[in-house]
Structure formats: C-alpha cells, structure tokens
Amino acid sequence: MTQLVFLHGPGAGACADAYTYQREHFSECVAPTLPGHPEGLRCVDVAEYTAWLRGWLWDQDLKKDLVLVGYTLGACIALQYALDYPEEVAGLAIMTVAMRPKTRKPGTYNLRMNAIEDPKVFEEWIDFQRNAMKFVEPTLRDKLIEHHRRTGPLSQFHDLKTIDAFDVSDRIAALKPKLLLLRGLDDPGEPPEYEKEIHEAVPGSQYIKLKGAGHFPPTEIPERFNTIIEEFLETL
C-alpha cells in the first residue's frame, strides 16, 4: 500500500495546514511542518531537509512505497528524496518547481529582508502572501496568513535562497519513481514554465496544467487536486 506524504513550501502559510483539505480527504496521509517554520532549526539546504524528512518518516516506520507530494521547497525535497532513495519512493506529484536554480523578479529578496525591520514593509509582505493566495477559500487563507505572521519573512527569505540553490539538472533524467507534474495556469507571480523542462527531461512523466489554480493547487482547487492524486495513485 502506498503512503502519501505532503510537503509544504515557504508560501500558503509555510506549514502543513496548506494541506488541510488533503489531510481531511486522505485519512492515512502524513504532512510534516518543516523545521524552522517556525519551531526548530531550519535546514541549510534541500539535502539537509531531505535527511530530516527521511528521519521523520523512518521514526514512524514509513520506509517504502512513499508518494511524495509537494510544491516549491516541498517539491525540491521530494525530487531530492526520489533521486537519493528511489527504492523507497513509488511516485512523485510535484508543482511550482524547477530542476535548476530559479530566476526571481527584482526586489524578491529585499522585500523579505526589509520586512524584518520595517513594520510597514512587513504588512506589504503580508499583502503579497494574501495576493499569492487569492484563490484560497477566505477562512483558510486568513488562517494561513496568521501562520505567516508567526513564521516571519526571514524564514521565507531562507527558503527562497534554499530553493534557488537547488540544482539536480544533471541527475533528473535518471529519476526512477513515476512522476506527475502540475502547474497552475493562473499563478499571480507568472513564473517561468519550469515544470515543462522537467517533463521533457524525464521519460514517461505526466504533465497537467490546471485552469483556475495559481501557486498552490492543493489549497486552491482541492476537490480537483484530490481527484488527480487519487487517479495517480491508481497508476502506481
């Protein structure tokens, strides 16, 4: 039997609550909140987050038939895990992810750093998070915004730096677990189509584009997303 593992990133609350709908729908799934978000010490890179995740899973005797689902940082961790420990992973469903360092818009890092010291900029940063979650149900969005307030912009700054140092482009073609790539077509940030690069590099991968979804499909279109995951599980 496969084991679903949902992995968050620096947006949509930067916590496991980004997968509220999935935790309700898939009763046996697990969804850790990564260290440093805000409890615990953050990891310095994707490899260290992967080691932390593997230890967290092994502590629960979850060692095989894993189906890793993630966006942004969570997707990077999923890719790293599947490349390093393919015998433990049955499949990947990842989104908003690149196999190489991402290109950011000017001011991306400065917004987070300035928000640490300037209350006005902090609220601008919060407004940015709210806009990024424009398709999320308002009550859940408010809950995730409060988590952003607790976790803070420095954590997100480090997460973005960690994502932007991630590069498995030299290994991606050797990926063994089955791969599903998802992309929200209405992402307010309009990121490059990194998922297509991965799809073209990994033979047999599946790529689905989602209308009405932005940066966080699991949180934005949960019913459709859950159906896609169920259909993916049936292929494993």
C-alpha positions as CSV (number, residue, x, y, z in Angstrom):
1,M,0.0,0.0,0.0
2,T,1.3,3.4,-0.9
3,Q,1.9,6.1,1.7
4,L,1.1,9.8,0.8
5,V,3.4,12.4,2.2
6,F,2.5,16.1,1.6
7,L,5.4,18.6,1.8
8,H,4.8,22.4,2.0
9,G,7.0,25.3,0.9
10,P,7.5,28.9,2.0
11,G,4.1,30.0,0.8
12,A,0.5,29.2,1.7
13,G,1.3,29.5,5.4
14,A,4.6,27.7,5.2
15,C,3.2,24.9,7.2
16,A,1.3,21.6,7.0
17,D,-2.0,23.4,7.2
18,A,-1.5,24.2,3.5
19,Y,-2.7,20.6,3.0
20,T,-5.8,20.9,5.2
21,Y,-8.1,19.5,2.5
22,Q,-5.8,16.7,1.8
23,R,-5.4,15.7,5.4
24,E,-9.2,15.6,5.7
25,H,-9.6,13.6,2.5
26,F,-6.7,11.1,2.7
27,S,-7.0,9.7,6.2
28,E,-3.7,7.8,6.2
29,C,-1.6,10.6,4.8
30,V,1.1,12.5,6.7
31,A,2.1,16.1,6.3
32,P,5.0,17.4,8.4
33,T,5.7,21.1,9.1
34,L,9.4,21.5,8.2
35,P,11.8,22.6,10.9
36,G,12.3,26.3,11.2
37,H,8.6,27.1,10.3
38,P,8.8,28.4,13.0
39,E,9.7,25.7,15.5
40,G,13.1,24.1,15.4
41,L,16.2,24.9,13.5
42,R,15.9,25.4,9.8
43,C,18.0,23.2,7.4
44,V,20.7,24.8,5.4
45,D,19.9,23.2,2.0
46,V,17.5,20.8,0.3
47,A,19.8,17.8,1.0
48,E,19.6,18.5,4.8
49,Y,15.8,18.9,4.6
50,T,15.7,15.6,2.8
51,A,17.7,13.9,5.5
52,W,15.4,15.4,8.2
53,L,12.3,14.2,6.3
54,R,13.7,10.7,5.9
55,G,14.5,10.5,9.7
56,W,11.0,11.8,10.5
57,L,9.4,9.2,8.2
58,W,11.6,6.3,9.5
59,D,10.7,7.2,13.1
60,Q,7.1,6.3,12.1
61,D,8.3,3.2,10.2
62,L,7.4,4.8,6.9
63,K,10.2,3.4,4.7
64,K,8.7,2.3,1.4
65,D,6.0,2.9,-1.2
66,L,6.1,6.6,-0.5
67,V,4.2,9.0,-2.7
68,L,5.7,12.4,-2.1
69,V,3.6,15.4,-3.0
70,G,4.9,18.9,-2.8
71,Y,5.1,22.5,-4.0
72,T,8.2,24.8,-4.2
73,L,10.6,23.8,-1.4
74,G,8.5,20.7,-0.7
75,A,8.8,19.7,-4.3
76,C,12.5,20.1,-4.3
77,I,12.7,17.9,-1.2
78,A,10.5,15.3,-3.0
79,L,12.8,15.3,-6.0
80,Q,16.0,15.0,-3.9
81,Y,14.4,12.2,-1.9
82,A,13.4,10.2,-5.0
83,L,16.8,10.7,-6.6
84,D,18.7,9.6,-3.5
85,Y,16.4,6.8,-2.3
86,P,14.5,5.6,-5.3
87,E,13.8,2.2,-3.7
88,E,11.7,3.9,-1.0
89,V,9.6,6.1,-3.4
90,A,6.7,4.8,-5.5
91,G,5.8,8.2,-7.1
92,L,6.1,12.0,-7.1
93,A,3.4,14.6,-7.6
94,I,5.1,18.0,-7.6
95,M,4.3,21.5,-8.7
96,T,5.8,25.0,-8.9
97,V,9.3,23.5,-9.0
98,A,12.4,23.7,-11.1
99,M,15.3,21.2,-11.5
100,R,17.7,24.1,-11.6
101,P,18.1,27.5,-9.8
102,K,15.1,29.7,-10.4
103,T,15.2,33.3,-11.7
104,R,13.5,35.8,-9.3
105,K,11.9,39.1,-10.0
106,P,13.9,42.2,-8.8
107,G,13.3,43.0,-5.2
108,T,12.2,39.5,-4.2
109,Y,14.8,39.0,-1.5
110,N,14.9,42.7,-0.4
111,L,11.1,42.6,0.3
112,R,11.7,39.8,2.9
113,M,14.8,41.4,4.4
114,N,13.3,44.8,4.7
115,A,10.1,43.4,6.2
116,I,12.1,42.1,9.2
117,E,12.9,45.6,10.4
118,D,10.2,47.8,9.0
119,P,6.6,47.3,10.2
120,K,5.2,49.0,7.1
121,V,7.1,46.7,4.8
122,F,6.1,43.7,6.9
123,E,2.5,44.5,6.1
124,E,3.4,44.8,2.4
125,W,4.9,41.4,2.7
126,I,1.7,40.1,4.3
127,D,-0.3,41.6,1.5
128,F,2.0,39.8,-1.0
129,Q,1.2,36.5,0.7
130,R,-2.5,37.3,0.6
131,N,-2.4,38.1,-3.1
132,A,-0.5,34.9,-3.8
133,M,-3.4,33.0,-2.1
134,K,-6.1,34.9,-4.0
135,F,-7.8,31.6,-5.0
136,V,-7.8,30.1,-1.5
137,E,-11.0,30.0,0.5
138,P,-11.0,33.1,2.7
139,T,-11.3,31.4,6.1
140,L,-8.4,29.1,5.4
141,R,-6.4,32.0,3.8
142,D,-6.8,34.0,7.0
143,K,-5.5,31.0,9.0
144,L,-2.5,30.6,6.7
145,I,-1.8,34.4,6.9
146,E,-1.6,34.2,10.7
147,H,0.9,31.4,10.3
148,H,3.0,33.6,8.0
149,R,2.9,36.3,10.7
150,R,4.3,33.8,13.3
151,T,6.9,32.3,11.0
152,G,8.0,35.6,9.6
153,P,9.8,36.9,6.4
154,L,13.3,35.7,7.4
155,S,12.2,32.1,7.2
156,Q,10.7,32.7,3.8
157,F,13.9,34.5,2.7
158,H,16.0,31.5,3.7
159,D,13.5,29.1,1.9
160,L,13.8,31.1,-1.3
161,K,17.5,31.0,-1.1
162,T,17.4,27.3,-0.5
163,I,15.2,26.7,-3.5
164,D,17.3,28.9,-5.7
165,A,20.5,26.9,-4.8
166,F,18.8,23.6,-5.7
167,D,20.1,22.0,-8.9
168,V,19.5,18.4,-10.0
169,S,19.5,19.1,-13.7
170,D,22.5,16.7,-14.1
171,R,20.6,13.8,-12.4
172,I,17.0,14.4,-13.4
173,A,16.9,12.1,-16.4
174,A,17.8,9.2,-14.1
175,L,14.7,9.7,-11.9
176,K,13.1,6.2,-11.4
177,P,9.8,6.8,-9.5
178,K,6.8,7.7,-11.5
179,L,6.4,11.4,-11.9
180,L,3.4,13.7,-12.1
181,L,4.0,17.4,-12.7
182,L,1.2,20.0,-12.1
183,R,1.1,23.7,-12.9
184,G,-1.5,26.3,-12.0
185,L,-2.1,28.4,-15.1
186,D,-3.3,31.5,-13.2
187,D,-0.4,32.0,-10.9
188,P,-0.3,35.7,-9.9
189,G,3.5,35.5,-10.0
190,E,3.6,34.2,-13.6
191,P,6.7,32.1,-13.0
192,P,8.5,30.5,-16.0
193,E,7.3,27.1,-17.1
194,Y,9.9,25.2,-15.1
195,E,7.7,22.1,-14.9
196,K,7.8,21.7,-18.7
197,E,11.6,21.4,-18.5
198,I,11.4,18.6,-16.0
199,H,8.7,16.9,-18.1
200,E,10.8,17.0,-21.2
201,A,13.8,15.6,-19.3
202,V,12.1,12.7,-17.5
203,P,10.9,10.0,-19.9
204,G,7.3,8.8,-19.1
205,S,6.5,11.7,-16.9
206,Q,3.0,13.2,-16.9
207,Y,2.3,17.0,-17.0
208,I,-1.1,18.5,-16.2
209,K,-1.9,22.2,-16.5
210,L,-4.7,23.5,-14.2
211,K,-7.0,26.3,-15.1
212,G,-8.3,28.3,-12.1
213,A,-5.3,27.4,-10.0
214,G,-2.3,29.5,-9.1
215,H,0.8,28.9,-7.0
216,F,-0.9,26.4,-4.6
217,P,-3.2,23.9,-6.4
218,P,-3.8,21.7,-3.3
219,T,-5.1,24.6,-1.3
220,E,-6.9,26.4,-4.2
221,I,-8.8,23.6,-6.1
222,P,-8.8,20.8,-3.5
223,E,-11.5,18.6,-5.0
224,R,-10.0,18.5,-8.4
225,F,-6.5,18.2,-6.9
226,N,-7.5,15.3,-4.7
227,T,-9.1,13.5,-7.7
228,I,-5.9,13.9,-9.7
229,I,-3.9,12.4,-6.8
230,E,-6.4,9.5,-6.5
231,E,-6.0,8.8,-10.2
232,F,-2.3,9.0,-10.0
233,L,-2.2,6.5,-7.1
234,E,-4.2,4.1,-9.2
235,T,-1.4,4.0,-11.7
236,L,1.3,3.0,-9.2
